[in-house]
Amino acid sequence: MNRMLLFIMLSVPLPTMAAETLVNYPDLPSPAAVEAAIRSSPDVLSAQAGIKVGEAVRQRLQAGEHEVIMRVMGQRRSINPSERYREWDIGLERAIRLPGKAALDGKMGNVEVERSHTLYGDALHETGRVLLKAWFSWNRERSQSQQWANQVELLKKQAGIVAKRVRAGDAPRLEIDLAEAAVAQAESTLYQARLREQVAANELGQRFPAISLPASVPASAPVPLQQGLEYWQEEILRHNHELGVARSEASLGRLHSERSSADKLPDPTVGLRFGGERDSAEHIVGLHVSFPFPGGARSARADEGRAMAEMAAQREAAILRKVTAESVNSFAAAQAAYGGWQSAQSVAEKMRGNAELMARAYSLGEMGLPEVLTARRQALEANLAAALARLDAAETRYRLLLDAHQLWPLDADEEDEGHAHY
C-alpha cells in the first residue's frame, strides 16, 4: 500500500514556478519581506488606486458625455375673455455621438487603463529602487561600524602587548600613552559610525517596517555579469515603466488629436416632443433634429490637440534616449564596481597580512609602535575600502537586475493583462 502511494505521489507532476521567484539572495531581505514592504508602501497603494481611476475614466469615455435632457413647459392660452385653455408640452432630447467619435473614445479608455497599470508597475519599480538604496545605505554604515569595532579590539590587544613590554622594561612608557590614544581615537570614530548606522536603520525602518535588519552584514562575494551590454539594454528598454508611460501618453496624445479633429463636425441632437393644446383637445407628437454650426473654437481645439500630440511624441523620444543612456551607465557601473572590488580585496588582504607581520615583529622587539599603528590604520582603510567596494558591486548588479525586472517579480499577477514584469 505504501509503495502504491509513493508511486502515485511521484507520478503526479508538481506545479512549476518561474526560476526568478525561487531566488533568495543571501545579502538581500527575503522575497516575502520585500513584497510585503513594497506593496504596503503609500506610493504603491496610491498607484493601485489609480487603476480604479483609469477604469472609471474608460467607463466614462465609453458612455460618452451626452445626456438625456427633459423639457417641461406649461402655459395658459387666452383667445378672448371667455376662451381660456391650459396647455402643456414635454420634450426629451439627446445629442448623438457620431460612430467614429465613439470608437476613438473607446480606444482612449483602453489606453487610460493600460497607462494606470503601467504607472502601478512604475510605482512598484521605483519603490523597489528606494528600498534597495536604503538597504545598502544601512549595509554600508553597519559594515563600517563592524570594521571600527574590530579595529578597537585589535588596538586594545596591541595596547596590552605594549603594557607588557613596558612592564618588562623593553619599551618606553611613552608608548602606553600612544597606544591608549590610538584606542580612544578608534572608539570615538566607532561611536560616530554607530550613530550613522542607527540613522540609516531608522530611515529604513520608518519607510519599510516589514524589513527586519540582520545582526551583521552578510559577507557574500559579488557575482560578475554574465551577459553583455546589448542583452541588458534590450531587457531594460523592454521592461522600463517610465518609457511605457511615455508611450501611453504619446498614444493618448494621438488619439486626443484625432478626437479633436473629429469634433470639428458637431454631434447632432435628436428630440421627441409631446404636447396638449386647448385643454388637451389637441395632441401633438413631434420629432426634431438640430445641428450646431461649428465655430473657430473647434478648429483651434483641433490645432491644440495636434500640438499636444507632437509634444507627447517628443517626450517619448527624450525618455527613450534617457533610459538608453541610463542602461549603458548602469551596465558600466556594475562592471567597474566588480573590478574595483577585486582590486580592493586584493589590497586589503595584503595590508592585513602586513599589519599582522608588523604586530608580531613589535612583540619580538623588532619594530617600533608608530610603524605598527600606521600599518593597523592602513589595514583598516584597506578593509573599509574593500567592504564598501563589495557593497557597491552588489548594489550596482542588483540595480541592473531590478531595472531588467529579474530581481523581485512583484507584478507577475499582471502578466495576463499584457503588462511588463517588475
C-alpha positions in Angstrom: 0.0 0.0 0.0 2.8 2.4 0.9 4.6 1.6 -2.3 1.5 2.3 -4.3 1.0 5.7 -2.5 4.6 6.6 -3.2 4.3 5.7 -6.9 1.2 7.9 -7.2 3.0 10.9 -5.5 5.9 10.6 -7.8 3.7 10.3 -10.9 1.8 13.5 -10.2 3.6 16.5 -11.8 4.4 19.3 -9.4 3.4 22.8 -10.3 6.2 24.7 -11.9 7.3 28.2 -10.8 9.4 30.8 -12.6 13.0 30.4 -11.7 13.3 34.1 -10.7 10.6 33.6 -8.0 12.8 30.9 -6.3 15.9 33.1 -6.0 16.7 34.1 -2.4 19.7 36.3 -2.4 21.7 35.9 0.8 22.6 39.6 1.1 19.1 40.9 0.5 15.9 40.7 2.6 13.7 37.7 1.9 11.4 37.9 -1.1 8.4 37.7 1.2 9.6 40.7 3.3 10.4 42.7 0.2 6.9 42.0 -1.3 5.2 43.0 1.9 7.3 46.1 2.3 6.8 47.3 -1.3 3.1 46.5 -1.7 2.3 48.3 1.6 4.1 51.5 0.5 1.8 54.5 0.2 3.2 55.3 -3.2 2.3 51.8 -4.4 -1.1 51.9 -2.8 -1.8 55.3 -4.4 -0.9 53.9 -7.8 -3.0 50.8 -7.2 -6.0 53.2 -6.5 -5.0 54.9 -9.8 -6.0 51.7 -11.6 -9.6 52.2 -10.5 -9.4 55.8 -11.7 -8.3 54.5 -15.1 -11.1 52.0 -15.3 -13.6 54.7 -14.3 -12.2 57.0 -17.0 -12.7 54.2 -19.5 -16.3 53.7 -18.4 -16.9 57.5 -18.7 -15.4 57.7 -22.2 -17.3 54.7 -23.4 -20.6 56.1 -22.0 -20.0 59.5 -23.6 -20.8 62.9 -22.1 -24.2 63.4 -23.8 -27.2 63.0 -21.5 -30.9 62.9 -22.0 -32.5 66.3 -21.3 -36.2 66.7 -20.4 -38.0 69.9 -21.1 -41.4 70.6 -19.4 -43.5 73.6 -20.3 -46.9 74.7 -19.1 -48.9 77.6 -20.4 -52.2 79.2 -20.5 -53.7 80.4 -23.8 -56.4 83.2 -23.8 -58.2 83.8 -27.0 -60.9 86.1 -25.5 -62.2 86.6 -22.0 -64.5 83.6 -22.4 -61.9 81.2 -24.1 -59.0 80.2 -21.9 -57.1 77.0 -22.3 -54.4 75.1 -20.3 -51.7 73.7 -22.5 -48.6 71.6 -21.8 -45.5 70.4 -23.6 -42.9 67.7 -22.6 -39.8 67.1 -24.7 -36.9 64.6 -24.4 -33.7 65.3 -26.4 -30.2 63.9 -26.5 -27.1 64.6 -28.6 -26.0 61.6 -30.6 -22.3 60.8 -30.6 -21.2 60.0 -34.1 -19.8 56.5 -34.6 -16.2 57.5 -35.4 -16.0 59.5 -32.2 -17.4 56.6 -30.1 -14.6 54.3 -31.4 -11.9 56.9 -30.6 -13.3 57.3 -27.1 -13.2 53.6 -26.6 -9.6 53.4 -27.7 -8.7 56.3 -25.3 -10.4 54.5 -22.5 -8.4 51.3 -23.1 -5.1 53.3 -23.2 -6.0 55.1 -20.0 -6.4 51.7 -18.3 -3.1 50.5 -19.7 -1.4 53.7 -18.6 -2.8 53.2 -15.0 -1.4 49.7 -14.9 2.0 50.9 -16.2 2.0 53.6 -13.5 1.3 51.0 -10.9 4.3 48.9 -12.2 6.4 52.1 -12.2 5.4 52.7 -8.5 6.5 49.1 -7.7 9.8 49.6 -9.5 10.6 53.0 -8.0 9.7 51.8 -4.5 12.0 48.8 -5.1 14.8 51.2 -6.1 14.2 53.2 -2.9 14.3 50.0 -0.8 17.4 48.7 -2.5 19.2 52.1 -1.9 18.1 52.3 1.7 19.1 48.7 2.4 22.6 49.2 1.0 22.9 52.5 2.8 22.4 50.7 6.1 24.7 47.9 5.0 27.5 50.5 4.4 27.0 52.1 7.8 26.8 48.8 9.5 29.9 47.5 7.7 31.9 50.5 8.8 30.7 50.0 12.4 31.8 46.4 12.3 35.2 47.4 10.9 35.8 50.1 13.5 34.7 47.7 16.3 37.3 45.2 15.0 39.8 48.0 14.9 39.1 48.9 18.5 39.6 45.3 19.6 42.8 45.0 17.7 44.2 48.2 19.2 43.2 47.1 22.7 45.1 43.9 22.2 48.0 46.0 20.9 47.8 48.2 23.9 48.0 45.1 26.1 51.1 44.0 24.3 52.6 47.5 24.8 51.8 47.4 28.5 53.6 44.0 28.9 56.7 45.3 27.1 56.7 48.4 29.3 56.5 46.4 32.5 59.3 44.2 31.2 61.4 47.2 30.5 61.5 46.5 26.8 59.6 49.7 25.7 59.4 53.3 26.9 56.4 54.3 29.0 55.5 56.9 26.3 54.3 54.0 24.1 51.5 53.3 26.5 50.1 56.8 26.1 50.5 56.4 22.3 48.6 53.1 22.3 45.8 54.3 24.5 45.4 57.4 22.4 45.0 55.2 19.3 42.3 53.2 21.1 40.5 56.3 22.2 40.6 57.7 18.7 39.2 54.5 17.3 36.4 54.4 19.9 35.4 57.9 19.0 35.2 57.1 15.4 33.3 53.9 16.3 30.7 56.0 18.2 30.2 58.2 15.1 29.9 55.2 12.8 27.2 53.6 15.1 25.3 56.8 15.1 25.2 56.9 11.3 24.2 53.2 11.3 21.3 54.0 13.7 20.2 56.9 11.4 20.2 54.6 8.4 18.4 51.9 10.3 15.7 54.3 11.4 15.2 55.6 7.9 14.9 52.1 6.5 12.6 51.0 9.3 10.3 54.0 9.0 9.9 53.7 5.3 9.7 49.9 5.2 8.5 48.5 8.5 8.3 45.0 7.1 12.0 44.8 6.6 13.9 43.4 9.6 17.6 44.1 9.9 20.1 41.2 10.4 22.6 41.3 13.3 25.5 41.7 10.8 26.1 42.5 7.2 26.1 39.3 5.1 29.6 38.8 3.6 28.7 37.1 0.3 31.0 37.7 -2.6 29.7 39.7 -5.6 28.8 38.0 -8.8 30.1 39.2 -12.1 27.7 39.9 -15.0 27.3 37.0 -17.4 25.7 38.9 -20.4 26.9 41.9 -22.4 25.6 45.4 -22.8 23.3 44.6 -25.7 21.4 42.0 -23.6 20.9 44.3 -20.6 20.0 47.3 -22.7 17.3 45.2 -24.5 15.9 43.9 -21.3 15.8 47.3 -19.6 14.2 49.0 -22.6 11.6 46.2 -22.9 10.5 46.5 -19.2 11.0 50.1 -18.4 7.8 51.6 -17.0 8.8 55.2 -17.5 9.2 54.6 -21.2 5.9 52.7 -21.1 4.1 55.6 -19.5 5.6 58.0 -22.1 4.4 55.7 -24.9 0.9 55.5 -23.4 0.8 59.3 -23.2 2.0 59.6 -26.8 -0.8 57.2 -27.8 -3.3 59.3 -25.8 -1.9 62.4 -27.5 -2.5 61.0 -30.9 -6.0 59.8 -30.0 -6.9 63.2 -28.5 -5.7 64.9 -31.6 -7.9 62.6 -33.8 -10.8 63.2 -31.4 -10.4 67.0 -31.6 -10.3 66.8 -35.4 -13.5 64.6 -35.3 -15.2 67.2 -33.1 -14.9 69.7 -35.9 -18.1 68.0 -37.1 -20.6 68.7 -34.2 -22.8 65.9 -32.9 -26.5 66.3 -33.9 -29.2 66.5 -31.2 -32.4 64.4 -31.6 -35.5 65.2 -29.6 -39.0 63.9 -29.1 -41.9 66.2 -28.1 -45.3 65.5 -26.6 -47.9 68.2 -26.1 -51.5 69.0 -25.4 -53.3 72.2 -26.5 -56.8 73.7 -26.0 -57.2 71.7 -22.7 -55.8 68.6 -24.4 -58.4 68.7 -27.1 -55.4 68.7 -29.5 -52.4 66.3 -29.0 -49.0 67.0 -30.5 -46.2 64.5 -31.2 -43.1 65.8 -32.8 -39.5 64.9 -33.7 -36.8 67.4 -34.1 -33.1 67.3 -35.1 -30.7 70.1 -34.6 -27.2 70.6 -35.9 -24.8 73.2 -34.4 -22.8 75.3 -36.7 -19.1 74.8 -35.9 -17.1 77.9 -35.0 -13.5 78.8 -34.8 -13.1 77.2 -31.3 -13.4 73.7 -32.7 -10.7 74.3 -35.3 -8.4 75.8 -32.6 -9.1 72.9 -30.4 -8.0 70.5 -33.2 -4.8 72.5 -33.7 -4.2 72.3 -29.9 -4.7 68.6 -30.0 -2.1 68.1 -32.8 0.4 70.3 -31.0 0.0 68.3 -27.7 0.3 65.1 -29.6 3.6 66.3 -31.0 4.8 67.3 -27.5 4.0 63.8 -26.2 5.8 62.2 -29.1 8.9 64.3 -28.4 8.7 63.5 -24.6 8.7 59.8 -25.6 11.8 60.3 -27.7 13.5 62.1 -24.9 12.7 59.4 -22.4 13.9 56.7 -24.8 17.3 58.5 -25.0 17.4 59.0 -21.3 16.6 55.3 -20.5 19.1 54.1 -23.1 21.8 56.3 -21.6 21.0 55.1 -18.1 21.1 51.4 -19.1 24.6 52.0 -20.6 25.7 53.7 -17.4 24.2 51.1 -15.1 26.0 48.3 -17.0 29.3 50.2 -17.0 28.9 50.9 -13.3 28.2 47.3 -12.5 31.3 46.1 -14.4 33.5 48.8 -12.9 32.3 48.1 -9.4 33.1 44.4 -9.7 36.6 45.1 -11.0 37.1 47.7 -8.2 36.0 45.2 -5.6 38.5 42.6 -6.9 41.4 45.2 -6.7 40.3 46.5 -3.2 40.0 42.9 -1.9 43.5 42.1 -3.0 44.9 45.2 -1.4 43.0 44.6 1.8 44.4 41.0 2.1 48.0 42.3 1.6 47.6 45.1 4.1 46.1 42.8 6.7 49.0 40.4 6.3 51.4 43.3 6.5 49.8 44.6 9.7 49.9 41.2 11.4 53.6 40.7 10.5 54.5 44.1 11.9 52.5 43.4 15.1 54.4 40.2 15.6 57.6 42.0 14.9 56.8 44.5 17.6 56.0 41.8 20.1 59.5 40.5 19.4 61.1 43.9 19.8 61.9 44.2 16.1 59.6 47.0 15.2 58.6 50.4 16.7 55.0 51.1 17.8 54.4 54.0 15.5 55.1 51.8 12.5 52.7 49.2 13.8 49.9 51.7 14.4 50.4 53.1 10.9 50.1 49.6 9.5 47.0 49.0 11.5 45.5 52.2 10.2 46.4 51.4 6.6 44.9 47.9 7.0 41.7 49.4 8.4 41.5 51.8 5.5 42.0 48.9 3.1 39.4 46.8 4.8 36.9 49.6 4.7 37.6 50.2 1.1 37.2 46.5 0.3 33.9 46.3 2.3 32.4 49.3 0.6 33.6 48.1 -2.8 31.9 44.8 -2.2 28.7 46.5 -1.4 29.0 48.8 -4.4 29.5 45.8 -6.7 26.5 44.0 -5.2 24.2 47.1 -5.3 25.0 48.1 -8.9 24.4 44.5 -10.1 21.1 44.3 -8.2 20.1 47.6 -9.6 20.7 46.3 -13.1 18.7 43.2 -12.3 16.0 45.4 -10.9 15.8 47.6 -13.9 15.7 44.5 -16.1 12.9 43.0 -13.9 14.9 40.0 -12.9 15.2 40.6 -9.2 11.8 40.8 -7.5 8.9 39.6 -9.8 6.2 41.5 -7.9 3.9 42.3 -10.7 3.7 38.8 -12.2 0.0 38.9 -11.5 -0.3 41.5 -14.3 1.1 39.1 -16.9 -2.3 38.1 -18.1 -3.1 41.7 -18.9 0.0 42.1 -21.1 1.9 44.3 -18.6 5.6 44.1 -18.0 7.1 42.3 -15.0 8.7 44.2 -12.2 
